[in-house]
Amino acid sequence: MSYDVAAVRKRFPALAEGTAYFDGPGGTQVPDAVIEAITAPLRDGVSNRATVTAAERRAEDVVHAARSAMADLLGAEPGGVVFGRSMTQLTYDFARTIAKQWSPGDEIVLSSLDHDANFRPWVQAAESSGVRVRVAEFTVGTGVLPTEAVTGLLGPRTRLVAVTGASNLLGSRPDIPAITAAARESGALSYVDGVHLTPHARIDLRALGADFYACSPYKFLGPHLGALAADPALLETLRPDKLLPASDAVPERFEFGTLPYELLAGTTAAVDFLSGLDSTATGERRTRLLASMTALGAHEDALARRLEDGLRAQGVRCHGDPDRDRTPTVLFEVDGVPAERVYTELAGRGVNAPSGSFYAYEPARRLGLGEQGAVRAGIAPYTDESDVDRLLDGIAALRS
């Protein structure tokens, strides 16, 4: 296993500004290969998908390549990969479609650990269908969602369990295989928000047991769009509202309008870039991805520990349990200093670590963070020790 962060950093043009980017949980910077891939379809020319002209075939190839890339990243089938404007848009679309199968008196189970994009669409779909919403609560002191908090709410009328793969606010990771197995046993579908988990972990849709897994390429070095993976056979059972001339084939029946070919090309390039993070990895792309994500995880976890230990040594309050399974995400508050001021002062030192609730409305409310929220620092593939030390120095200067 080999991870060369210096070599990785050379591939990111944005780093030339000298900024230390800790805002990856909201969207990462992109490497040169992704930038080139996005411009290529615009430069070379594409048309609507078909097989007659070169431009049509180019568009067709871009779409199939992106489905294949995401399938390799997620351990899914290319025919079960759906693209959309964002994870939020896809979740709204699927919530409306899945809710067609619900009846008054049915129930769904949600989590207070989730980003609002995996909470509000289901609440609103339930309200429209006369379905009861039950909410599993996470433990405030640890930031952990106990499996039994979810499974204890399952019943004979449960139709869906929606849960995050990792909290975008705290980084804590629920036991997804245990939750999805319990949901399946009760006859419910499972919908996992993998937006914050995918950039930091080896993902295997089958091992996770999720019926639906949604994520965002722009959180793992790609362009701004969303993707969802599911078993093609399951997608065949769902009938979304769509235009009459639009394809009824899976997965196209869930993709409304013309796909953004340039963004799909960038997504493929992002997955290819991830697969090369371990310079010693060989074999098929899926094999290289598994090795690279393992190497990346070790790199990111070490930096997250360095950051959190450094903050705690200064008396800074860090939310969550550092000894639990988490993504490299640190949510913190500096006693007596408003979060927005910490954010602003760090920005003035070229350190991007924003403050807020980050659309994680339910967990922020449960933690009592108030309107300003807290400061969130996320480790990304291009983060190095000097970035971490600059943030720690900025906090020290703020407290002096």
N, C-alpha and C positions, 0 to 999 in steps of 0.2 A: 504494500500500500504506500502510495506516495502522493503528497499534496504540496505543491510549490506555489505559495500565495504570491510571491513576487512575480512569477511568470503569469499568473492569472491576472494580476493587477495591470500588467502591461497591455492587456487586451481591452481595457475599458477607457475609451477616450474621455469620459466625464471626469475621471480621476485627475486629469491634467490640471483641473482648477485648484487642486490641493485641498478639496473638501473631504472631511471624514463623514461618510454617509452611514448613519445608523437608522435611516428611515426605510430600510428594505421591507419591513412588514407592510408598509403602505405602497410599495412598488420599488423594485430594484433598478439599478442602472443596467445598461445593456452593453454587451461586448461588441467589438467591431464586426464579428461575423454575422451577428443579428442585424446590425445596421445595414450591412451589404445585402443580406438576404431580403430585407424589406424593400430596398430600392430596386432590386433586380426585376421583379414583375412589372414595376412601373416603367422601368427603363426599356425592358425587352418587349413589352406589350402583351396584354392578356385580353381575352374577350369572355363572354359568357361560356360556361362549360359545355363542350361538345367535342367531337372528334374529327371534324372536317379540316379546319384551318389550324395552322401552327399555334396561333394565339389561343384558340379554343382548347387545344390539347395541352398547352402550357398551364392553363387554368385548372384543367382536370388533374393534371399531374401534381400541382401544388396542393390541391385538396386531399388527394390520396396520400401524399407524403406526410401531410400534417396529421392525418388520422393515424397513420402508422407510427409516427413519432410519439404522439401522445399515448398510444396503446403500449408502446415499449416503456415509456416512463411510468405508466400506472399499472402495468401488468394486466391490461385489458385487451379486448378485441377491437381492431380498427373499425369494424362495422357497428360498434356500440359507442363510438365517440361522436358527440354532438358539440358543435361550436355555436357561440352566441356573443352578443355584445359584451356581456360581463357575467360573472357568476350570479350577481343579483338578478339580472334579467332572466337568465336560465332558470333560476329557482322560482321566480314568479311564474314563468311559463309552465314549469312542471307542476307547481302547486295548483294552478288552475286546472291543468289537465288531470292530475291524479285525483283532485277533489270531485271530479265527475263521478267517481266510483263510490263516494261516501254517501251516507244517509243520516238524517237526523238521529241523534243518540249515539253515533259513533264517537270515538275518541282519538286524539293524537297526543303524542308525548314529545315535548320540547325540552330544551335545557337553558337554564339561566346563565350558562357559561358562554353561550353563542353570540357571535356577531349578529347584528339585527337582520342581515341578509338571509340568515337561516332561522329566523324567528318570526319576523313580521309577515313575510309572505304566507306562512302556514297559518298564523293567527287570523289573517284576513280571509284566507280560503276557508278556514273553519267557520268563521262568522257567517260567511255567505252560504254555508251548507248545513248550518245547525249542528255543528260538531263541537264536542267539548274539548277544550285544550287543558292538558295537564302539564305542569312544569316541574322538572327535576332540578333541585337546587344543588349548587356546588358548595363546598365548605369554604367559608370566608378565610379562615386562618391559613389554609394550605393552597387555596385556589384549585383544589382537586374536585372533580365530579365523581363521586362514588358510583360504581356500577349499580349497586343496589338502589341508589336514588332514582335511577331510570327503570330498572327491572321491577321495582316495587310498584310502579304505576301502570304496568302492563295488565291488560285484562282482555276478556273475550271480544270487546268492541273496539280494541285498539287497531287502528288502520295504518298508522305511520309513526315512526320514531325519527326525529330529525335531531342530529347532534354534530358538534364540531369534532374534527380530528385533532385539533389543537387550538387553544384559545389564542386569538390574535392580540388579546390584551395581556394575558399572563403567561402564555406559552405552555400551560399545562395540557397534558394529553390524556383524555379518557381512554379506557380500555375498549376500543372500538370492536374488536372481534367478540368480546363477551357480550357487549350491548346488542350487536347485530344478530348474534346467535339467539339471544333471548327474544328479540323482536320477531325473528323468523319462526321460532317455536310457537309464539303467540298468534302467528298468522299475519303479522304486520310487515309492511315494507320499511326499509331503512334508507335515509337520505343523509349522507355525510358531507359536511362542508370541509373540504380538504385544502382550502385556500392557504391557510397558514402552515399546514403540515407538509404539503408537497415540496416546498423549497428546501426542506431540511431532513427528509427521511426517505428510506427505500419504501416505495409504495407498491403493494400487490393487492389489487382489487379482490381477488378470490380469497386471499388470506384475511383481509379485513372483513369480508363477508357483507360488504355494503351493496345494497341493490342499486343505489345511485351515488356517484362520487363526483363532486363538483370542485373545480379549482380555477386558478387564474394565471395564465402564462406570464403576465407582467410581474408576478411575485417571484418568478424563478428565471429572471434575466431575459424575458421575452417581451413582446408587445402587448398592448392593452386589448384584451378580449377575454372571454370565458370559455371553459370547456367542461363537458360532463361525460362521464363514462358509465355505461351500464351494459348488462347482457342484452345483445340484440333481440333475443327472444322476449325479454321483458318489455323492451321498447315496442315490439310488435303489438302488445296488448293495450297500448295507450293511443288515444285518438285526439290529438290536439286540434284546436280550431286553426284552419289554414286557408289559404287562397285555393280556389277550385283548380287552377292549372298547375299549382305547385305539386311537386313530386310527393307521392304517398309512400315511397320507399323509406326504409330505415337505414341510416339515421336522418336522411334529408327531410323527412316530414316534420322534424322539429326545428329546422333551420329556416327562418322566415326571410325572404328576400335574397339578394345576391350576397354571397360570402365575401369577406374582406381578404382577397387573395394575398395581398402584400403582407398582412398580419399573420396569415397562416404560414407563409414562407418564413417569416421571422420566428414563428413558434417552432418549426422544424429545426431551424438553426440553433435556437436556444436549447432544445433537447440534445442536439448533437454536441453543443458546447459542454453541457453538463456531463455528457458521456465521456468527455476527454479530461475531466478534472483529475482523475488518477492516471498519470502518465504511464504507469506500468500495466494498466488494464488492457486486455486483448479480447478478441472474440466478437460475437454479435453485439449489436447496440444495447440490447437489454442487459446482457452480461456486463458490459462496460459501465452502464448506468448504475447497476447495483454496486459495483466496486467503487465507482466515483462518489456515489452518495454516501457510502461508508467512510471514505476518506474525508469528504466534506464535513460529515457529521463530527468526526474527531477534531477537525480544525476548528469548527464553529463552537463546539462545546467547550474546548479549552479556552477560547477567547471569552465566552460568556461567563465562565467561572472566574477568569481574571477580572472581568469587569465587575461582576457582582461582589466578589471578595473585596475589591478595591473600594467600591461604594460603601459596603457595610463597615469597612475599616474607618471610614470617615463619618460614621454615624448616620448614614443615609438610610432611610427606610425603603427596603425592597419588598415588594409584594410577592407572595407565593413561597413555596417551599423549595429551596435550592437543591434539595436531595431527592426530589421527585422527578419523574420522567417529564422533561419539558423540551420545548424548542429553545434555541439560543436567543431568548427574548427577556429583557429585564424591564420591569415597570417599577419606577421609583419616585419618591417624594423627598425633597430636601426640607427639613423642618424649618418653618418660619419663612420659607421663600415660595411664593406662588409658582405653580408649575409653568405658567406662561412666561414668567420672568426667567426661569431656568432655561427654558427653550430658547428665549431671545438672547440671553447671555451666551449660551453655547454657540448659537448661530453666528454671533459676532466673532467667535474664535474659529469659525470655519468647521464647526461640528454640528451636523444636522441630526438632532434628536428631538422630535416634536412632542408636544403635549396635547392632551385631550382625552376623549373616551374612545376615539377611533371606531365609531359606529358600533361599538360593543356596549350598547345602551343598557342591557339587562345586567351584565356583570359589573359595569361601572356603578350602576345604581346600588347593587347589592354590596359593593365594597365601600359605598359612601364617599365616593371621590368628589362629588359636587360638580358644578358646571365646568370648572377648569380641568378636571380629570387629573392625570399624572403624566410624568415624562416616560416615554417608551424608547428604549434603545434596542435595536435588533442587529444581530450579527449576520453578515452576508458573505458570499464566497470571496469577495474582494477585501473584506475587513482584515486588517493586520494588527499586530501588537501596538504599533505606533498610534493607530486610530484610537484604540482603547485607552492608551495612556493620555492622549490629548483630551479625551472626554473626562477622565479622572482629574487631570490637571485643571480643567475648566470648572469642575465642581469644587475643587479645593480653593480656587481663586474666588469663587462665588461665596464661599463660607468664611473666607478670611477677613 
